Structures are given as structure tokens and as C-alpha cells.
Amino acid sequence: MRAVRRANQELFLDTSYPEPTAAPGQALIRPTRVLIGESDLGVARGEIDHEGVLGHQFVGVVESCADQKWQGRRVVGQVSISDPASELARRGLGSHDPDRQILGLRGRDGCLAERFVLETRNLVDVPDSIDDEQACLTQALARAIHAGQIAHIEGRPFVSVLGEGLLGLLCAQIMSGRNASVRLLSGRGDRLELCAKWGIKHRHIDQVGRRGDQDVIIETTATPEGLDDALRMVRPLGTVVLAGPPVPSRQGTIPIDHTLIADKEIKVVGARCGSVSEGIRAIASGGIDLSGLITKRHRFDDAIGALRSASEPDQIGVLVVME
């Protein structure tokens, strides 16, 4: 079968990769759409140590499975695969198990292939009311929802979302629906236009002061510059949520002012994975506007081109159409 993989420090479309077989407890899935994310780019550049098939954000159809209830179902899935008997999994923390596999990112072939396998316990049904392009945004939306939950919004605090990528735009929508005074801070005018369409406050990052008056900052850029801005914008005893993907190329060399964190008693918390089930429910509710978030589409034969497109700053969501 065809699969996009990284091996021997090279990225290529393999036209003769062995087709996987579903073991007991797994499903063989034919992906129909795959969304390229920052973590996929990290693998492609060799910054995330994964050799094998790329891809982790998918919607697909179950082609074979010992559990017949999944046969033919359209699904998305949680990407962290942990042993349910592990100590952390028994405590409900399987996504933090240090021995976990991650679809397309760590120890498990991903979904940028004609077929892949995933545990049935990780699968979530996609309702007929949700189309494939919307379903591909489920994981990013789940992450945005999770970041909002960690922020513990009460009343109408002042909330700023830093970042102009897909995650930042989704976080701005999620937070604006939680009775908070929210604004998106971005350096791109086209992102600000989307916020204007959604009725969300927005400012260019260069026009915003660092006065330390924001209750919550959700930082989605995963850069030292973004964290430094967040620490200077948040009020004393405020909260900074680090929601951006941990891709090494973004880390940079700007020193973090730990004295500022201690002096202002800022709470800095991380937000990584969310619940795919919650993401699906949010899409099905109709309360999230996903229009305009897919900005480029590539056929599977041009999946390498899709990875190049996803690295372009003017793109938001780049989709690989597998069919």
C-alpha cells in the first residue's frame, strides 16, 4: 500500500509499504481525510523522533474489526495508546503514561497511509450530521476545549489568546462561549478578519501593551516570545495556559524571566490532549464555526506537497484527501 513515512532521515511516499493487520482489540481503518498538524511537521523535519508512517488527525471508515459493532462505521480517534493495565491508565491518566504509543508520533505507524490500525477503545463515532472535513478538526477542537477547562473560567475575566494558528482560532471561539471577555492577539490581518466574522474581539499583537492586566492568557504559539508576552500581559495571581504543540524547533533561545513568575505569583499550567468525544459533541452542537479553517487541500499522491504547504505561514488547516 501507499504510505507517507520517515526512514533513514528521509521523508517520502512509499508505494509498497506492508499493509497492517488488526490484532484483537484493534480496528483496520481506511482514512478518508487527514489534517496536517505542527507535530506532523516536527516528525517530517526530524525534530520529533519517530520513524515510520506519519499522521495522527484523521477521519476514516472501519474496514475490519473483530468487534462487529465497529464494522463500516465512520470514526475519529484518540491518538495516545496506553496499556489499560498500567498504573497511570488505571488512574485515568493513560495519555500521560511514559510508555504510551502515539499514533504517527511515537512508536506507532500513523494514518497518512491507505490503511492503519488503532485500538477500538480509542475510537469515537462520527454522526452523519458532521462531514469529513469538519471531523478532521475534532482533535484540534478537543485540545482547545481542554485548554479552556484548565483555565477554570468563572464570571467575566479578561482573557487573551495568543497565536494565529488553528489552535488559537479555536481557543478564541471556545473561550468566547464561556462567558469570558475574550480577545485574540495575532500578527496576521486575515486571522483578525475571521474573528471579526465570529464577533470575537481581536487586536494586532504589536498594538497591545504588556501592562499585566489580563486574568488568563492562553498561549498557543509554543515559542519563547509567546511565553514572554504572556507573562508580561497577565495580572498578579493570574493564569497562563501553555496550549501550543511541543515542537522543538519553536523553543528558541530567549530566556524566560522566572523572577517575573515568582514576583507576580503567576500560575503556569500546561494543556496537551483533550477528549475527542467532547470535540465531536462540540461540532455536532453547531456552536463552533469551522468554515474557513481548511485553507488548502491536497490529494494523497501529493501528501509531501501537503506537508510543505502546512509549513507556510498563510495556511491554517491543510488537508490530505485520501480517496
VMD Tcl script that draws the C-alpha trace (Angstrom):
set ca {
  {0.00 0.00 0.00}
  {0.99 3.68 -0.18}
  {2.17 5.41 2.98}
  {4.00 8.63 3.84}
  {6.86 7.74 6.13}
  {10.16 8.91 7.50}
  {13.09 6.49 7.47}
  {16.86 6.96 7.48}
  {16.37 10.72 7.88}
  {14.32 10.91 4.68}
  {10.65 11.70 4.10}
  {8.92 10.01 1.16}
  {5.77 8.42 -0.22}
  {6.36 4.67 -0.08}
  {4.29 2.85 -2.72}
  {4.96 -0.66 -1.40}
  {4.60 -0.41 2.38}
  {3.24 -3.58 4.05}
  {-0.47 -3.37 4.80}
  {-1.22 -3.69 8.53}
  {-3.39 -6.36 10.10}
  {-5.71 -5.62 13.00}
  {-4.88 -7.60 16.14}
  {-7.56 -8.48 18.71}
  {-8.90 -5.23 20.17}
  {-7.89 -3.22 17.11}
  {-9.67 -1.96 14.00}
  {-8.30 -1.70 10.46}
  {-9.24 1.79 9.26}
  {-9.31 3.35 5.80}
  {-8.73 7.09 6.30}
  {-10.72 9.46 4.09}
  {-9.24 12.77 5.29}
  {-6.05 13.57 7.24}
  {-5.27 17.00 8.70}
  {-1.62 18.02 8.83}
  {-0.57 19.45 12.20}
  {2.50 21.05 13.74}
  {3.55 17.75 15.29}
  {3.49 16.08 11.87}
  {5.81 18.82 10.62}
  {8.08 18.14 13.59}
  {8.34 14.49 12.51}
  {8.89 15.46 8.87}
  {11.78 17.76 9.88}
  {13.30 15.12 12.14}
  {12.68 17.19 15.29}
  {10.34 14.58 16.78}
  {11.97 11.18 17.00}
  {9.56 8.98 15.05}
  {10.50 6.66 12.21}
  {7.52 5.21 10.40}
  {4.25 6.40 8.94}
  {3.19 9.98 9.75}
  {-0.26 11.38 10.52}
  {-2.49 11.49 13.60}
  {-5.55 13.68 12.84}
  {-7.98 11.64 10.76}
  {-11.48 10.62 9.91}
  {-11.93 7.20 8.37}
  {-14.04 4.08 7.91}
  {-13.52 0.83 9.81}
  {-12.90 -1.88 7.23}
  {-12.36 -4.86 9.52}
  {-12.62 -5.48 13.23}
  {-13.32 -8.47 15.46}
  {-15.91 -6.35 17.27}
  {-18.65 -6.21 14.64}
  {-20.28 -3.11 16.13}
  {-17.47 -1.03 14.57}
  {-17.64 -2.60 11.11}
  {-18.27 0.07 8.45}
  {-18.50 2.89 11.00}
  {-17.06 6.33 10.30}
  {-14.71 7.21 13.14}
  {-12.14 9.56 14.64}
  {-9.85 8.53 17.48}
  {-7.76 9.39 20.49}
  {-4.12 9.24 19.44}
  {-2.48 8.20 22.73}
  {-2.39 4.43 23.08}
  {-1.56 3.18 26.55}
  {-1.77 -0.19 28.24}
  {-5.12 -0.12 30.10}
  {-3.49 -2.16 32.88}
  {-0.75 0.41 33.52}
  {-0.78 2.32 36.80}
  {-1.48 5.70 35.17}
  {-4.18 4.28 32.89}
  {-5.97 2.77 35.91}
  {-5.97 6.27 37.43}
  {-7.44 7.78 34.26}
  {-4.09 9.24 33.18}
  {-3.27 6.91 30.31}
  {-2.47 9.81 27.98}
  {0.42 10.68 30.34}
  {1.82 7.15 30.55}
  {5.54 7.44 29.68}
  {5.31 4.08 27.87}
  {2.34 5.08 25.71}
  {2.44 4.98 21.93}
  {1.14 7.93 19.93}
  {-0.38 7.49 16.50}
  {2.07 8.74 13.89}
  {4.29 10.37 16.51}
  {5.75 7.74 18.81}
  {6.13 4.02 18.31}
  {3.01 3.55 16.15}
  {2.51 3.99 12.42}
  {0.16 6.86 11.67}
  {-2.80 7.50 9.39}
  {-1.09 9.00 6.31}
  {-1.49 5.64 4.61}
  {-4.17 3.74 2.75}
  {-4.80 1.66 5.88}
  {-3.78 1.85 9.54}
  {-4.77 0.23 12.82}
  {-5.99 1.71 16.08}
  {-7.40 0.23 19.27}
  {-11.19 0.11 19.35}
  {-11.18 1.66 22.83}
  {-9.72 4.78 21.18}
  {-12.46 5.10 18.54}
  {-15.32 7.62 18.54}
  {-18.30 7.51 16.17}
  {-18.83 10.43 13.78}
  {-22.53 11.38 13.42}
  {-23.98 11.72 9.92}
  {-24.54 15.43 10.59}
  {-20.75 16.02 10.59}
  {-18.91 15.89 7.27}
  {-15.37 14.57 6.84}
  {-13.70 17.99 6.74}
  {-15.35 19.02 9.97}
  {-14.50 15.69 11.60}
  {-10.81 16.16 10.79}
  {-10.79 19.21 13.07}
  {-12.01 17.17 16.06}
  {-8.63 16.65 17.72}
  {-7.63 20.31 17.44}
  {-11.02 21.34 18.82}
  {-10.69 18.82 21.67}
  {-7.36 20.40 22.58}
  {-8.92 23.89 22.58}
  {-11.76 22.69 24.82}
  {-9.25 21.12 27.21}
  {-7.24 24.36 27.40}
  {-10.43 26.22 28.33}
  {-11.25 23.70 31.04}
  {-7.79 24.01 32.58}
  {-8.16 27.80 32.64}
  {-11.10 27.48 35.11}
  {-13.07 30.44 33.77}
  {-15.58 31.95 36.20}
  {-17.59 35.13 35.73}
  {-16.26 37.51 33.09}
  {-12.48 37.62 33.45}
  {-10.25 39.26 30.88}
  {-8.86 36.51 28.63}
  {-6.34 36.86 25.82}
  {-5.48 34.10 23.36}
  {-2.03 34.41 21.80}
  {-1.49 32.84 18.40}
  {-2.73 32.87 14.85}
  {-2.83 29.18 14.00}
  {-5.71 26.74 14.03}
  {-5.47 26.10 17.77}
  {-5.51 29.79 18.65}
  {-8.57 30.44 16.49}
  {-10.43 27.52 18.04}
  {-9.44 28.56 21.58}
  {-10.80 32.05 20.92}
  {-14.15 30.58 19.85}
  {-14.32 28.19 22.79}
  {-13.45 30.84 25.36}
  {-15.85 33.41 23.91}
  {-18.67 30.93 24.51}
  {-17.77 30.54 28.20}
  {-18.96 33.93 29.47}
  {-15.48 35.46 29.33}
  {-14.27 38.75 27.89}
  {-12.02 37.28 25.20}
  {-9.74 38.70 22.56}
  {-7.40 37.07 20.07}
  {-3.97 38.64 19.68}
  {-2.39 37.91 16.31}
  {0.13 39.33 13.91}
  {-1.93 38.45 10.83}
  {-4.77 40.55 9.47}
  {-6.54 37.61 7.84}
  {-6.88 35.88 11.24}
  {-8.30 39.06 12.72}
  {-10.86 39.16 9.90}
  {-12.04 35.68 10.90}
  {-12.51 36.90 14.47}
  {-14.49 39.87 13.19}
  {-16.76 37.46 11.33}
  {-17.27 35.44 14.51}
  {-17.90 38.53 16.64}
  {-14.77 37.95 18.76}
  {-12.62 40.85 19.96}
  {-9.23 40.99 18.29}
  {-6.10 43.12 18.25}
  {-2.81 43.07 16.41}
  {-0.16 41.81 18.82}
  {2.05 44.86 18.13}
  {-0.73 47.22 19.26}
  {-1.17 45.62 22.68}
  {0.58 46.80 25.83}
  {2.17 44.49 28.39}
  {0.51 46.09 31.41}
  {-0.18 42.93 33.40}
  {-3.97 43.33 33.41}
  {-5.24 40.05 31.93}
  {-6.73 37.37 34.18}
  {-5.96 34.47 31.84}
  {-3.62 34.10 28.88}
  {-3.91 31.05 26.62}
  {-0.59 30.80 24.79}
  {-0.76 28.71 21.62}
  {2.41 29.69 19.76}
  {4.70 27.40 21.82}
  {7.51 29.94 21.38}
  {9.67 31.72 23.98}
  {8.43 35.05 22.58}
  {4.84 33.98 23.14}
  {5.52 32.89 26.71}
  {7.38 36.11 27.46}
  {4.45 38.15 26.12}
  {2.02 36.07 28.19}
  {3.97 36.56 31.43}
  {4.04 40.33 30.91}
  {0.34 40.59 29.99}
  {-1.10 38.50 32.82}
  {-2.03 40.12 36.14}
  {-0.56 39.13 39.51}
  {-2.04 35.77 40.60}
  {-3.24 35.27 37.03}
  {-3.01 32.12 34.92}
  {-1.02 31.33 31.80}
  {-2.11 28.18 29.94}
  {0.52 26.74 27.61}
  {-1.55 25.03 24.93}
  {0.75 25.05 21.89}
  {2.23 21.83 20.49}
  {5.65 20.96 21.99}
  {7.69 21.01 18.77}
  {11.43 21.50 19.41}
  {12.00 23.95 16.52}
  {9.78 26.50 18.23}
  {11.67 26.58 21.51}
  {14.30 29.20 20.57}
  {16.80 30.77 22.95}
  {15.00 33.70 24.60}
  {15.47 33.34 28.40}
  {12.33 33.10 30.50}
  {12.05 35.59 33.37}
  {11.49 33.24 36.31}
  {11.68 36.20 38.69}
  {8.61 37.68 37.00}
  {6.69 34.43 37.55}
  {7.63 34.32 41.23}
  {7.12 38.04 41.89}
  {3.64 38.13 40.33}
  {2.81 34.62 41.66}
  {1.65 33.57 38.19}
  {0.18 30.12 37.75}
  {1.66 28.49 34.61}
  {-0.10 25.30 33.53}
  {0.15 23.03 30.53}
  {-2.66 21.77 28.29}
  {-1.99 18.97 25.85}
  {-4.61 16.42 24.82}
  {-8.35 16.72 25.07}
  {-11.30 14.37 24.72}
  {-12.14 13.53 21.12}
  {-15.67 12.67 22.29}
  {-16.05 16.23 23.60}
  {-14.73 17.57 20.32}
  {-17.32 15.61 18.33}
  {-20.12 16.79 20.61}
  {-19.00 20.40 20.20}
  {-19.07 20.12 16.40}
  {-22.45 18.37 16.46}
  {-23.90 21.14 18.63}
  {-23.40 23.63 15.81}
  {-21.95 26.20 18.19}
  {-18.48 26.26 16.61}
  {-17.93 27.91 13.23}
  {-15.39 25.78 11.35}
  {-15.83 27.50 8.00}
  {-12.67 28.99 6.57}
  {-10.32 26.91 8.73}
  {-9.35 24.47 5.95}
  {-7.30 26.63 3.62}
  {-5.68 24.08 1.29}
  {-6.38 20.54 0.10}
  {-4.01 18.02 -1.49}
  {-4.58 14.60 -2.99}
  {-2.82 11.71 -1.28}
  {-0.38 11.37 -4.19}
  {0.83 14.87 -3.27}
  {0.98 14.32 0.50}
  {4.60 15.52 0.60}
  {3.38 18.75 -1.01}
  {0.72 18.97 1.71}
  {3.43 18.87 4.37}
  {5.23 21.70 2.59}
  {2.01 23.70 2.37}
  {1.32 23.23 6.08}
  {4.63 24.91 6.89}
  {3.58 28.07 5.03}
  {2.54 30.85 7.44}
  {-0.54 31.84 5.43}
  {-2.15 28.39 5.82}
  {-4.47 27.49 8.71}
  {-5.56 23.91 8.07}
  {-4.05 21.76 5.30}
  {-5.99 18.62 4.43}
  {-4.95 15.47 2.62}
  {-7.86 13.94 0.70}
  {-7.15 10.22 0.81}
  {-9.86 8.97 -1.54}
}
mol new
graphics top color blue
foreach p $ca { graphics top sphere $p radius 0.5 }
foreach p [lrange $ca 0 end-1] q [lrange $ca 1 end] { graphics top cylinder $p $q radius 0.2 }
display resetview
